[in-house]
Amino acid sequence: MNPNQMNVAKAMVAQHEFLEEARRSRLQAQAGRREAETTSPRKAFHTHPLSMLLSLGLPGRR
């Protein structure tokens, strides 16, 4: 194998490793997003029906 062929082979191996690492990173990020989607977000207090009833009694808040 001449030096040019060796350099091309090294570049191909490096590119394959880079793409494989990118694929692993992408899969890990997708798994993290799926995990975040499955957990229910906390509701803010102001969306609670009781707080809406209480706010109706306050002057200037209708």
MOPAC internal coordinates of N, CA, C and O (Angstrom, degrees):
PM7 1SCF
backbone

  N    0.0000 0     0.00 0     0.00 0    0    0    0
  C    1.4477 1     0.00 0     0.00 0    1    0    0
  C    1.5251 1   108.03 1     0.00 0    2    1    0
  O    1.2310 1   120.81 1   -52.09 1    3    2    1
  N    1.3310 1   116.06 1   127.91 1    3    2    1
  C    1.4583 1   118.57 1  -179.15 1    5    3    2
  C    1.5365 1   109.68 1   -82.73 1    6    5    3
  O    1.2310 1   119.72 1   -12.23 1    7    6    5
  N    1.3169 1   118.13 1   167.77 1    7    6    5
  C    1.4746 1   121.40 1  -175.65 1    9    7    6
  C    1.5323 1   114.17 1   -58.91 1   10    9    7
  O    1.2310 1   119.99 1   143.36 1   11   10    9
  N    1.3273 1   117.62 1   -36.64 1   11   10    9
  C    1.4635 1   119.90 1   178.44 1   13   11   10
  C    1.5208 1   111.21 1   -63.93 1   14   13   11
  O    1.2310 1   120.50 1   136.30 1   15   14   13
  N    1.3330 1   116.65 1   -43.70 1   15   14   13
  C    1.4598 1   120.81 1   178.72 1   17   15   14
  C    1.5311 1   110.39 1   -63.75 1   18   17   15
  O    1.2310 1   120.79 1   141.79 1   19   18   17
  N    1.3185 1   116.10 1   -38.21 1   19   18   17
  C    1.4674 1   120.69 1   179.49 1   21   19   18
  C    1.5291 1   110.25 1   -64.52 1   22   21   19
  O    1.2310 1   120.28 1   137.13 1   23   22   21
  N    1.3345 1   117.06 1   -42.87 1   23   22   21
  C    1.4646 1   120.38 1   178.64 1   25   23   22
  C    1.5301 1   111.41 1   -64.28 1   26   25   23
  O    1.2310 1   120.33 1   140.04 1   27   26   25
  N    1.3296 1   116.97 1   -39.96 1   27   26   25
  C    1.4659 1   120.52 1   177.96 1   29   27   26
  C    1.5255 1   109.76 1   -64.31 1   30   29   27
  O    1.2310 1   120.14 1   137.39 1   31   30   29
  N    1.3153 1   117.33 1   -42.61 1   31   30   29
  C    1.4638 1   121.21 1   179.74 1   33   31   30
  C    1.5320 1   110.71 1   -63.23 1   34   33   31
  O    1.2310 1   120.06 1   137.58 1   35   34   33
  N    1.3255 1   117.49 1   -42.42 1   35   34   33
  C    1.4663 1   121.07 1   177.91 1   37   35   34
  C    1.5265 1   110.93 1   -62.90 1   38   37   35
  O    1.2310 1   120.73 1   138.53 1   39   38   37
  N    1.3286 1   116.21 1   -41.47 1   39   38   37
  C    1.4605 1   120.12 1   179.39 1   41   39   38
  C    1.5251 1   111.14 1   -64.84 1   42   41   39
  O    1.2310 1   120.41 1   141.37 1   43   42   41
  N    1.3258 1   116.82 1   -38.63 1   43   42   41
  C    1.4541 1   120.16 1   179.29 1   45   43   42
  C    1.5296 1   111.20 1   -66.60 1   46   45   43
  O    1.2310 1   120.21 1   139.36 1   47   46   45
  N    1.3134 1   117.20 1   -40.64 1   47   46   45
  C    1.4626 1   120.97 1   177.74 1   49   47   46
  C    1.5219 1   110.66 1   -65.28 1   50   49   47
  O    1.2310 1   120.63 1   136.89 1   51   50   49
  N    1.3295 1   116.40 1   -43.11 1   51   50   49
  C    1.4661 1   120.04 1   179.13 1   53   51   50
  C    1.5295 1   110.77 1   -63.65 1   54   53   51
  O    1.2310 1   120.26 1   139.08 1   55   54   53
  N    1.3316 1   117.10 1   -40.92 1   55   54   53
  C    1.4581 1   120.35 1   179.31 1   57   55   54
  C    1.5290 1   110.34 1   -65.35 1   58   57   55
  O    1.2310 1   120.16 1   138.68 1   59   58   57
  N    1.3258 1   117.29 1   -41.32 1   59   58   57
  C    1.4633 1   120.79 1   178.79 1   61   59   58
  C    1.5340 1   110.43 1   -62.11 1   62   61   59
  O    1.2310 1   120.05 1   136.27 1   63   62   61
  N    1.3179 1   117.51 1   -43.73 1   63   62   61
  C    1.4629 1   121.09 1   178.75 1   65   63   62
  C    1.5270 1   111.10 1   -64.13 1   66   65   63
  O    1.2310 1   120.42 1   139.99 1   67   66   65
  N    1.3357 1   116.79 1   -40.01 1   67   66   65
  C    1.4560 1   121.17 1   178.61 1   69   67   66
  C    1.5332 1   110.96 1   -63.09 1   70   69   67
  O    1.2310 1   120.46 1   134.37 1   71   70   69
  N    1.3377 1   116.72 1   -45.63 1   71   70   69
  C    1.4620 1   120.79 1   179.99 1   73   71   70
  C    1.5229 1   111.27 1   -66.27 1   74   73   71
  O    1.2310 1   120.25 1   142.82 1   75   74   73
  N    1.3094 1   117.13 1   -37.18 1   75   74   73
  C    1.4656 1   120.75 1   178.34 1   77   75   74
  C    1.5315 1   110.75 1   -66.32 1   78   77   75
  O    1.2310 1   120.31 1   139.44 1   79   78   77
  N    1.3154 1   117.02 1   -40.56 1   79   78   77
  C    1.4649 1   120.59 1   177.33 1   81   79   78
  C    1.5295 1   110.54 1   -65.49 1   82   81   79
  O    1.2310 1   120.08 1   140.75 1   83   82   81
  N    1.3262 1   117.45 1   -39.25 1   83   82   81
  C    1.4621 1   121.19 1   177.77 1   85   83   82
  C    1.5253 1   110.65 1   -63.98 1   86   85   83
  O    1.2310 1   120.54 1   140.51 1   87   86   85
  N    1.3321 1   116.58 1   -39.49 1   87   86   85
  C    1.4669 1   120.48 1   178.36 1   89   87   86
  C    1.5223 1   110.72 1   -64.40 1   90   89   87
  O    1.2310 1   120.26 1   136.22 1   91   90   89
  N    1.3336 1   117.10 1   -43.78 1   91   90   89
  C    1.4729 1   120.35 1   178.55 1   93   91   90
  C    1.5210 1   110.91 1   -62.74 1   94   93   91
  O    1.2310 1   120.32 1   138.57 1   95   94   93
  N    1.3087 1   117.00 1   -41.43 1   95   94   93
  C    1.4547 1   121.55 1   179.26 1   97   95   94
  C    1.5222 1   110.93 1   -64.18 1   98   97   95
  O    1.2310 1   120.69 1   137.77 1   99   98   97
  N    1.3213 1   116.28 1   -42.23 1   99   98   97
  C    1.4628 1   120.88 1   179.21 1  101   99   98
  C    1.5272 1   110.89 1   -63.48 1  102  101   99
  O    1.2310 1   120.17 1   136.29 1  103  102  101
  N    1.3308 1   117.27 1   -43.71 1  103  102  101
  C    1.4657 1   120.75 1   178.73 1  105  103  102
  C    1.5250 1   111.38 1   -63.77 1  106  105  103
  O    1.2310 1   120.45 1   140.73 1  107  106  105
  N    1.3193 1   116.75 1   -39.27 1  107  106  105
  C    1.4575 1   120.77 1   178.95 1  109  107  106
  C    1.5310 1   110.45 1   -65.69 1  110  109  107
  O    1.2310 1   120.11 1   139.55 1  111  110  109
  N    1.3192 1   117.39 1   -40.45 1  111  110  109
  C    1.4593 1   121.17 1   178.70 1  113  111  110
  C    1.5307 1   110.57 1   -66.10 1  114  113  111
  O    1.2310 1   120.19 1   139.51 1  115  114  113
  N    1.3251 1   117.25 1   -40.49 1  115  114  113
  C    1.4633 1   120.28 1   178.11 1  117  115  114
  C    1.5199 1   110.87 1   -64.26 1  118  117  115
  O    1.2310 1   120.28 1   139.60 1  119  118  117
  N    1.3260 1   117.08 1   -40.40 1  119  118  117
  C    1.4634 1   120.40 1   178.38 1  121  119  118
  C    1.5258 1   110.18 1   -64.01 1  122  121  119
  O    1.2310 1   119.97 1   142.02 1  123  122  121
  N    1.3188 1   117.66 1   -37.98 1  123  122  121
  C    1.4556 1   121.33 1   178.10 1  125  123  122
  C    1.5201 1   111.77 1   -65.86 1  126  125  123
  O    1.2310 1   120.66 1   140.43 1  127  126  125
  N    1.3411 1   116.33 1   -39.57 1  127  126  125
  C    1.4662 1   119.81 1   178.14 1  129  127  126
  C    1.5224 1   110.70 1   -67.13 1  130  129  127
  O    1.2310 1   120.45 1   139.41 1  131  130  129
  N    1.3467 1   116.74 1   -40.59 1  131  130  129
  C    1.4612 1   119.66 1   178.75 1  133  131  130
  C    1.5173 1   110.62 1   -62.69 1  134  133  131
  O    1.2310 1   120.57 1   140.56 1  135  134  133
  N    1.3253 1   116.52 1   -39.44 1  135  134  133
  C    1.4633 1   120.62 1   179.25 1  137  135  134
  C    1.5226 1   110.13 1   -65.77 1  138  137  135
  O    1.2310 1   120.10 1   140.52 1  139  138  137
  N    1.3200 1   117.41 1   -39.48 1  139  138  137
  C    1.4632 1   121.34 1   179.51 1  141  139  138
  C    1.5278 1   110.83 1   -68.04 1  142  141  139
  O    1.2310 1   120.08 1   146.70 1  143  142  141
  N    1.3357 1   117.45 1   -33.30 1  143  142  141
  C    1.4576 1   120.44 1   179.73 1  145  143  142
  C    1.5180 1   112.06 1   -71.06 1  146  145  143
  O    1.2310 1   119.89 1   150.79 1  147  146  145
  N    1.3233 1   117.81 1   -29.21 1  147  146  145
  C    1.4555 1   120.10 1  -176.26 1  149  147  146
  C    1.5156 1   112.12 1   -77.55 1  150  149  147
  O    1.2310 1   119.84 1   157.88 1  151  150  149
  N    1.3208 1   117.92 1   -22.12 1  151  150  149
  C    1.4599 1   119.79 1   178.15 1  153  151  150
  C    1.5163 1   108.67 1   -83.76 1  154  153  151
  O    1.2310 1   120.35 1   -43.50 1  155  154  153
  N    1.3174 1   116.93 1   136.50 1  155  154  153
  C    1.4582 1   119.92 1  -177.63 1  157  155  154
  C    1.5303 1   109.45 1   -79.86 1  158  157  155
  O    1.2310 1   120.49 1   -43.58 1  159  158  157
  N    1.3142 1   116.67 1   136.42 1  159  158  157
  C    1.4661 1   119.27 1   179.83 1  161  159  158
  C    1.5195 1   110.50 1   -72.03 1  162  161  159
  O    1.2310 1   120.84 1   -29.85 1  163  162  161
  N    1.3192 1   116.00 1   150.15 1  163  162  161
  C    1.4675 1   120.54 1   176.90 1  165  163  162
  C    1.5033 1   109.35 1   -71.36 1  166  165  163
  O    1.2310 1   121.14 1   -42.20 1  167  166  165
  N    1.3133 1   115.43 1   137.80 1  167  166  165
  C    1.4576 1   119.55 1   177.10 1  169  167  166
  C    1.5171 1   108.95 1   -85.07 1  170  169  167
  O    1.2310 1   121.25 1   -38.62 1  171  170  169
  N    1.2974 1   115.21 1   141.38 1  171  170  169
  C    1.4549 1   120.04 1   176.82 1  173  171  170
  C    1.5335 1   108.45 1   -73.54 1  174  173  171
  O    1.2310 1   120.57 1   -27.65 1  175  174  173
  N    1.2861 1   116.51 1   152.35 1  175  174  173
  C    1.4593 1   120.56 1  -176.26 1  177  175  174
  C    1.5171 1   112.09 1   -62.38 1  178  177  175
  O    1.2310 1   119.81 1   144.72 1  179  178  177
  N    1.3224 1   117.98 1   -35.28 1  179  178  177
  C    1.4658 1   120.21 1  -175.25 1  181  179  178
  C    1.5212 1   113.30 1   -66.77 1  182  181  179
  O    1.2310 1   119.03 1   165.66 1  183  182  181
  N    1.3243 1   119.46 1   -14.34 1  183  182  181
  C    1.4562 1   120.67 1   178.68 1  185  183  182
  C    1.5219 1   111.52 1   -87.00 1  186  185  183
  O    1.2310 1   119.98 1   174.51 1  187  186  185
  N    1.2944 1   117.64 1    -5.49 1  187  186  185
  C    1.4577 1   120.87 1  -179.46 1  189  187  186
  C    1.5303 1   109.35 1   -71.81 1  190  189  187
  O    1.2310 1   119.21 1   -44.18 1  191  190  189
  N    1.3390 1   119.11 1   135.82 1  191  190  189
  C    1.4662 1   121.16 1  -178.05 1  193  191  190
  C    1.5266 1   113.41 1   -57.85 1  194  193  191
  O    1.2310 1   120.24 1   145.79 1  195  194  193
  N    1.3225 1   117.15 1   -34.21 1  195  194  193
  C    1.4615 1   119.84 1  -179.69 1  197  195  194
  C    1.5318 1   110.60 1   -64.58 1  198  197  195
  O    1.2310 1   120.01 1   140.51 1  199  198  197
  N    1.3098 1   117.59 1   -39.49 1  199  198  197
  C    1.4657 1   120.06 1   179.83 1  201  199  198
  C    1.5238 1   110.67 1   -67.55 1  202  201  199
  O    1.2310 1   119.95 1   148.10 1  203  202  201
  N    1.3555 1   117.70 1   -31.90 1  203  202  201
  C    1.4608 1   119.48 1   176.85 1  205  203  202
  C    1.5258 1   110.08 1   -67.42 1  206  205  203
  O    1.2310 1   120.22 1   140.64 1  207  206  205
  N    1.3338 1   117.18 1   -39.36 1  207  206  205
  C    1.4628 1   120.05 1   177.79 1  209  207  206
  C    1.5177 1   110.60 1   -64.32 1  210  209  207
  O    1.2310 1   120.39 1   138.40 1  211  210  209
  N    1.3191 1   116.86 1   -41.60 1  211  210  209
  C    1.4447 1   120.33 1  -179.96 1  213  211  210
  C    1.5337 1   111.37 1   -65.37 1  214  213  211
  O    1.2310 1   120.49 1   142.68 1  215  214  213
  N    1.3129 1   116.67 1   -37.32 1  215  214  213
  C    1.4631 1   119.32 1  -177.97 1  217  215  214
  C    1.5171 1   112.03 1   -71.08 1  218  217  215
  O    1.2310 1   119.72 1   158.25 1  219  218  217
  N    1.3341 1   118.14 1   -21.75 1  219  218  217
  C    1.4630 1   119.76 1   178.27 1  221  219  218
  C    1.5173 1   111.62 1   -67.65 1  222  221  219
  O    1.2310 1   120.23 1   152.65 1  223  222  221
  N    1.3370 1   117.17 1   -27.35 1  223  222  221
  C    1.4454 1   120.49 1  -179.24 1  225  223  222
  C    1.5088 1   113.84 1   -81.35 1  226  225  223
  O    1.2310 1   119.44 1   169.69 1  227  226  225
  N    1.3030 1   118.67 1   -10.31 1  227  226  225
  C    1.4665 1   121.72 1  -178.46 1  229  227  226
  C    1.5219 1   110.38 1   -82.88 1  230  229  227
  O    1.2310 1   119.63 1   -44.75 1  231  230  229
  N    1.3053 1   118.31 1   135.25 1  231  230  229
  C    1.4828 1   120.05 1   179.72 1  233  231  230
  C    1.5303 1   110.84 1   -67.71 1  234  233  231
  O    1.2310 1   121.25 1   -40.55 1  235  234  233
  N    1.3195 1   115.22 1   139.45 1  235  234  233
  C    1.4620 1   120.87 1   176.85 1  237  235  234
  C    1.5090 1   115.12 1    76.56 1  238  237  235
  O    1.2310 1   118.96 1  -167.22 1  239  238  237
  N    1.3021 1   119.58 1    12.78 1  239  238  237
  C    1.4721 1   122.01 1  -177.41 1  241  239  238
  C    1.5196 1   111.32 1  -118.75 1  242  241  239
  O    1.2310 1   118.79 1  -150.84 1  243  242  241
  N    1.3077 1   119.92 1    29.16 1  243  242  241
  C    1.4720 1   121.47 1  -177.17 1  245  243  242
  C    1.4850 1   112.32 1   -92.18 1  246  245  243
  O    1.2310 1   120.10 1   180.00 1  247  246  245

